[in-house]
Structures are given as structure tokens and as C-alpha cells.
Amino acid sequence: MQPNVQQPPPPQNDQATWWFRILVKSIGTVGGLIAMITGIVTCISLSATCIVAGVLQMLVGFIVVLFEAPCCCQFIEFADKVGKFSDARAPWQKAAIYCGLSLTPVLMCFGMSTVFGSALVFVCGVLYGMMFLGRKADRDTMKAKARGDDVEMQATLMDNEEKVDLHVPGTQPK
């Protein structure tokens, strides 16, 4: 029997609004379902690599649905544990996994069904990447950065300029 291991709390990303998080989860769920359907279409082929790409695309779709909407996979006993594990991941980790997994079938067998099937999973990964990057700065902050009004950097440069002691050979140091 396993000891009761406490899962870490999910990372709090307060920069992402509630509707954006729901939108990303919805796109991931729909994208996973479409990836499974188009994976079946991809398997109808004479090429062995396209058949493998179709099976892999169905697997990617299933993984994304399992991560984003474990309620759709109630027939699997460990779906809730996988959902909690997925919720505890940082957005950049989900972005890397979804983008990497969605590109694999397309690179194996480039076709309409693999591209359309993997597109929404890739978009979900991109949106998780945007969630990780966070919101833009406000207008005044961006203007100050563009002008170069970085007071801390200027102070550091001035301090470093005073510390430089250039000495020309044959002359007395100052």
C-alpha cells in the first residue's frame, strides 16, 4: 500500500484570466477529439509511416483529452490522478509537451488529416506558452523602456565608468 503522498498545489498564474484558462482547456479538449478522429483517417493508408503517424496522432489526442478534461475519460480509473498531475504542471511544460507531441505525426506523414488533426493541439500549446509569458506591461512602462529611461542601468554604468582606471605606459597613474 502506498503512503498518502500530498500533491503540490497547482501553480498560481494570476496573470491569466479565468476565461482564458477555460478557453485554452476547451481548445485542448476539442483539439484532442479532432486529433483522434483525424488519426483514424490517417491510418487508412498504404504507407507504414502514415499508419504509425495516425496511431501516434490518436495517442496524442487521447493524452491531451486526458490532461485537459479528465471527466471525458471516466472509464479510466486513474483519470482523476492524471488530471491533478496535469493541473500541477506549469504552463511552459504543457506548451512544450503539446507543441512537441503535435508536430511528431505531421513530420512523419505530411497530409491534410495530420495537419488538421494536430493544428488545434499545437494552438493549445501556443496558448499555454502565451499564458506562461503573461500580460504585456502597461503603456507607460513600455514607453520608458523604449526611451531607455532605465535609472538603475544608468547608475550602474556610471559607477562602472568611475571604476575604470586606464593607465598608459610611461605616464604617471592618476
Buried (B, 14 or more C-beta within 10 A) or exposed (E): EEEEEEEEEEEEEEEBEEEBBEBBBEBBBBBBBBBBBBBBBBBEBEEEEBBBBBBBBBBBBBBBBBBBBBEBBEEEEEBEEBBEEBBEBBBEBBBBBBBEBBBBBBEBBEBEBBBBBBBBBBBBBBBBBBBBEEEEEEEEEEEEEEEEEEEEEEEEEEEEEEEEEEEEEEEEEE
